[in-house]
Amino acid sequence: MVKWRSEFAVNIRLVPYTWARHIHVALVSVSTSVLCWWALIMFVGLRGAMWSSQLDGPIFIGVISFGVVLGGVLAEGLLDARSPKWWAMSLLLGALLLGGVGAGAAAWIAHVLLLKLSASAAQNFEIAPVISSVRYAVWGFGAGGLFSGLGLIVVRGAKDKFNLIGGGMAGGLAASVVWWISKETYDPFVASGLAAVAWGLVTGLLAWVVPSSLYSGWVRVLSGSRFGWRVRVDGEKESSSELVVGHYPLGLDMWLPANEGVRELHLSVALTDKGRYVGRGMSLYPTVVSRFLERVDLRYDPEKPVPLETPLSSGDTITLSDGQTGTHLEFVMLPKRELS
């Protein structure tokens, strides 16, 4: 029997701890929205439009909104060990009903209300319906974006509801702008595809990123007799914690041999209450943190009341030395899913 675990969420093969994690959901949303757009184009090309021309806009908006929410479902479901019940609820209620049918219906209602409330808009639609559909697209796309945000709330929960609704509406409005500009330059086929890309990209970027809380900090040995050994800094519970490195024989989290340049208490790597990782020097001997264009010596200064510390980022190397030999360590961020 499969045991579903949501606390260890990230799959290391999907999203490593790099800058690309910030655009991961956006890329997934773009992919699914473009696939849904392509499926709609193929259906119309093979079977023909089975609805009134007045429904072209709402159906297009509903399909693209469905694709955007579907991307959120896939990203969240693949990053988290979600249960089959969650998949069913997210796909049916979040993507299909709210993201698809709801967005299309909202776009249609916005179109009807626009014609009822604005006599000039109704007159423009009678004279030039194609041009008017571009000019007044913002109302339909905005309404569709609202429902795509509501669909994402079903996927992710109400904790980030304002962020998700805002991201959905921003994506819909961005799609309307791209549609309006592209329609003047390209044909409707290209304009609709670019609108799908804009909707998925903007919503994915603004709705959420893969948070750092899904990763854990580790200290890994890069040299010496204990090469490849690594120890996790933070514990199972989300609270401050500390890892002490040295060669003192009792009670240390990471013991390293004294003949490899490590002192009794040489280095401390801590997770603060604010969720930041810091390195602290505990020895009078060299303790150097190296990163791009920067080197920080954390050796303990007896004239100061507290040890020197520096923030740590994934990929930082730490050299512990007694002046003759040394050991190289690396601080890395790895997905918690690796522990499950």
C-alpha positions in Angstrom: 0.0 0.0 0.0 1.3 3.4 -1.0 1.8 5.8 1.9 1.3 9.4 0.8 3.5 11.9 2.6 3.1 15.6 2.0 5.7 16.8 4.5 8.5 15.5 2.2 7.4 17.1 -0.9 10.0 17.8 -3.6 11.2 15.2 -6.0 14.9 15.8 -6.6 14.8 14.7 -10.2 12.2 17.4 -11.0 13.4 20.6 -9.3 16.9 20.9 -7.9 17.8 23.9 -5.8 18.8 26.3 -8.6 17.4 29.6 -9.9 15.3 27.5 -12.4 13.0 26.5 -9.5 11.5 30.0 -9.6 10.2 29.5 -13.1 9.4 25.8 -12.9 5.7 26.2 -12.4 5.6 28.9 -15.1 7.2 26.5 -17.6 4.7 23.8 -16.7 1.7 26.2 -17.0 3.0 27.5 -20.4 3.3 23.9 -21.7 -0.2 22.8 -20.6 -1.9 26.0 -21.8 -0.2 25.7 -25.2 -1.2 22.0 -25.5 -4.8 22.9 -24.7 -4.7 25.7 -27.3 -3.2 23.3 -29.9 -5.9 20.7 -29.0 -8.6 23.4 -29.6 -7.1 24.4 -32.9 -6.9 20.8 -34.0 -10.5 20.1 -33.0 -11.8 23.1 -34.9 -9.6 22.3 -37.9 -10.8 18.7 -38.1 -14.4 18.9 -37.0 -15.2 22.5 -37.5 -16.7 24.9 -34.9 -19.8 23.3 -33.4 -20.9 26.5 -31.7 -22.0 30.0 -32.5 -19.3 32.4 -33.6 -20.2 34.5 -30.5 -18.9 31.7 -28.3 -15.5 31.6 -29.9 -14.0 34.0 -27.3 -15.5 32.4 -24.2 -14.6 28.9 -25.4 -11.1 29.9 -26.2 -10.7 31.6 -22.8 -12.2 28.6 -21.0 -9.8 26.2 -22.7 -6.7 28.3 -22.0 -7.7 28.8 -18.4 -8.3 25.1 -18.1 -4.7 24.6 -19.4 -3.2 27.0 -16.9 -5.0 25.4 -13.9 -4.1 22.0 -15.3 -0.4 23.1 -15.2 -0.8 24.0 -11.6 -2.4 20.7 -10.8 0.5 18.8 -12.5 3.2 20.9 -10.8 1.7 20.7 -7.4 0.8 17.0 -7.7 4.2 16.0 -9.0 6.1 18.0 -6.5 4.0 16.8 -3.6 3.1 13.2 -2.8 -0.6 13.9 -3.2 -3.4 11.4 -2.7 -5.7 10.1 -5.4 -8.5 12.0 -3.7 -6.6 15.3 -4.1 -5.9 14.6 -7.8 -9.6 13.9 -8.4 -10.7 17.0 -6.6 -8.1 19.3 -8.2 -8.8 18.0 -11.8 -12.6 18.0 -11.6 -13.4 21.0 -9.4 -10.2 23.1 -9.8 -9.3 22.6 -13.5 -12.4 21.5 -15.2 -15.3 23.2 -13.4 -13.7 26.4 -12.2 -10.7 26.8 -14.6 -12.5 25.6 -17.7 -16.3 25.9 -17.5 -16.3 28.6 -15.0 -13.8 30.8 -16.9 -15.6 30.4 -20.1 -19.0 31.2 -18.5 -17.5 34.2 -16.8 -16.1 35.5 -20.1 -19.5 35.0 -21.7 -21.3 36.9 -18.9 -18.7 39.7 -19.1 -19.4 39.9 -22.8 -23.2 40.1 -22.3 -23.0 42.6 -19.5 -20.7 44.8 -21.7 -23.3 44.8 -24.4 -26.1 45.6 -22.0 -24.3 48.3 -20.0 -22.4 50.0 -22.9 -24.4 51.2 -25.8 -21.3 52.2 -27.7 -19.8 48.8 -27.3 -23.0 47.2 -28.6 -22.9 49.5 -31.6 -19.3 48.7 -32.3 -20.0 45.0 -32.1 -22.8 45.4 -34.7 -20.6 47.4 -37.1 -17.3 45.5 -36.7 -17.6 42.4 -34.5 -14.0 41.1 -35.2 -12.4 44.4 -34.3 -14.6 44.9 -31.3 -13.8 41.4 -30.0 -10.2 42.5 -29.8 -10.9 46.0 -28.4 -13.0 44.7 -25.6 -11.1 41.4 -24.9 -9.8 42.6 -21.6 -13.2 42.1 -19.9 -13.5 38.5 -21.0 -9.9 37.6 -20.3 -10.0 39.3 -16.9 -13.1 37.4 -15.9 -11.5 34.2 -17.1 -8.4 35.0 -15.2 -10.4 35.4 -12.0 -11.8 31.9 -12.3 -8.4 30.4 -13.1 -7.2 31.9 -9.8 -10.2 30.3 -8.0 -9.3 27.0 -9.6 -5.7 27.4 -8.3 -7.1 28.0 -4.8 -8.7 24.5 -5.0 -5.3 23.1 -6.1 -3.1 24.9 -3.4 -5.5 25.8 -0.7 -6.8 29.1 0.7 -3.6 30.1 2.4 -2.3 32.0 -0.7 -5.7 32.9 -2.0 -5.0 36.5 -2.8 -1.7 35.7 -4.5 -3.4 33.0 -6.6 -6.3 35.1 -7.6 -4.0 38.0 -8.4 -1.8 35.8 -10.5 -4.7 34.3 -12.3 -6.2 37.7 -13.2 -2.8 39.1 -14.1 -2.3 36.2 -16.5 -5.7 36.7 -18.1 -5.1 40.5 -18.5 -1.6 39.8 -19.9 -3.1 37.4 -22.4 -5.6 40.1 -23.5 -2.8 42.6 -24.1 -0.8 40.1 -26.1 -3.9 39.1 -28.0 -4.7 42.7 -28.8 -1.2 43.6 -29.9 -0.6 40.4 -31.8 -3.9 40.5 -33.6 -2.8 43.8 -35.2 0.5 42.3 -36.4 -0.2 38.6 -37.0 -3.2 36.5 -37.9 -5.6 35.2 -35.2 -3.9 31.8 -35.2 -0.6 33.2 -34.0 -2.2 35.8 -31.7 -4.2 33.1 -29.9 -1.1 31.0 -29.4 0.9 33.9 -28.0 -2.0 34.7 -25.7 -1.9 31.2 -24.3 1.8 31.5 -23.7 1.4 34.8 -21.9 -1.4 33.6 -19.7 0.5 30.5 -18.6 3.8 32.4 -18.1 2.5 35.3 -16.1 0.2 33.2 -13.9 3.0 30.6 -13.2 5.5 33.3 -12.3 3.1 35.3 -10.0 1.0 32.6 -8.5 3.8 30.7 -6.8 7.4 29.5 -6.8 8.9 26.4 -5.3 9.6 27.6 -1.8 12.9 27.1 0.1 11.0 25.4 2.9 10.7 22.3 0.8 14.5 21.9 0.9 17.0 21.0 3.6 20.5 22.2 4.2 23.3 19.6 4.3 27.1 19.7 4.9 29.0 17.4 2.7 32.7 16.4 3.0 34.7 17.0 -0.2 38.1 15.7 0.8 40.0 13.4 3.2 39.1 10.0 4.6 35.4 10.8 5.0 34.9 12.0 1.5 31.3 12.0 0.4 29.8 11.8 3.9 27.1 14.3 4.5 24.9 15.4 7.5 21.6 17.2 7.5 21.5 20.6 9.3 17.9 20.9 10.2 15.7 18.3 11.9 12.3 16.9 11.1 10.5 19.8 12.8 10.6 23.3 11.3 12.5 25.1 14.0 16.0 26.4 14.6 18.8 23.8 14.8 22.6 23.6 14.7 25.2 21.2 13.4 28.7 21.3 15.0 31.8 20.1 13.1 35.0 19.1 14.8 37.2 16.2 16.0 36.0 16.2 19.7 35.2 12.5 20.3 31.8 12.9 22.0 28.6 14.6 21.1 29.4 16.2 17.7 27.1 16.1 14.8 29.9 15.7 12.2 33.1 14.2 13.5 36.2 14.6 11.3 39.8 13.3 12.0 42.2 15.7 13.7 45.1 14.9 11.4 43.1 16.4 8.5 43.2 19.9 9.9 40.1 19.9 12.0 40.1 21.2 15.5 38.0 20.1 18.5 35.2 22.5 17.8 35.8 24.1 14.4 32.6 25.1 12.7 28.9 25.5 13.4 26.2 25.5 10.7 22.9 26.7 12.0 19.3 27.2 10.8 17.9 30.4 12.4 14.4 31.1 13.4 14.0 33.1 10.2 14.8 30.1 8.1 18.3 31.2 7.0 21.4 29.1 7.1 24.5 30.6 8.6 28.1 29.4 9.2 29.9 30.3 12.5 33.6 30.0 13.2 34.4 28.3 16.5 38.2 27.9 16.3 41.2 30.2 16.3 42.4 28.4 13.2 41.4 29.3 9.6 37.7 28.7 8.7 37.2 30.0 5.2 33.8 30.2 3.4 34.3 30.6 -0.4 31.7 31.6 -2.9 31.7 33.5 -6.2 33.9 36.6 -5.9 34.0 36.3 -2.1 36.0 34.7 0.6 35.1 35.0 4.3 37.4 34.0 7.2 35.3 33.0 10.2 38.1 32.1 12.6 37.1 33.0 16.1 38.2 36.4 17.5 38.7 36.3 21.3 38.1 40.1 21.5 34.5 39.7 20.2 31.7 38.4 22.4 30.1 36.2 19.7 31.6 34.1 16.9 31.7 35.5 13.4 29.0 34.3 11.1 28.1 34.6 7.4 24.9 33.5 5.5 25.3 30.3 3.6 24.0 29.5 0.1 23.9 26.3 -1.7 27.2 25.5 -3.3 29.4 27.4 -0.8 32.6 25.6 0.1 34.1 25.7 3.6 37.8 25.0 4.2 38.8 23.9 7.8 42.5 24.1 8.4 45.1 24.0 11.2 47.7 25.8 9.1 49.3 22.7 7.7 46.5 20.4 6.4 42.9 21.1 5.7 39.5 19.6 4.9 37.0 20.9 2.4 33.3 20.9 3.0 30.3 22.0 0.9 27.0 23.4 2.0 24.2 22.2 -0.3 20.4 22.4 -0.4 18.7 19.2 -1.2 15.0 18.4 -1.5 13.4 16.8 1.5 11.9 14.1 -0.7 15.3 12.5 -0.7 14.8 11.6 2.9 11.6 9.7 2.4 
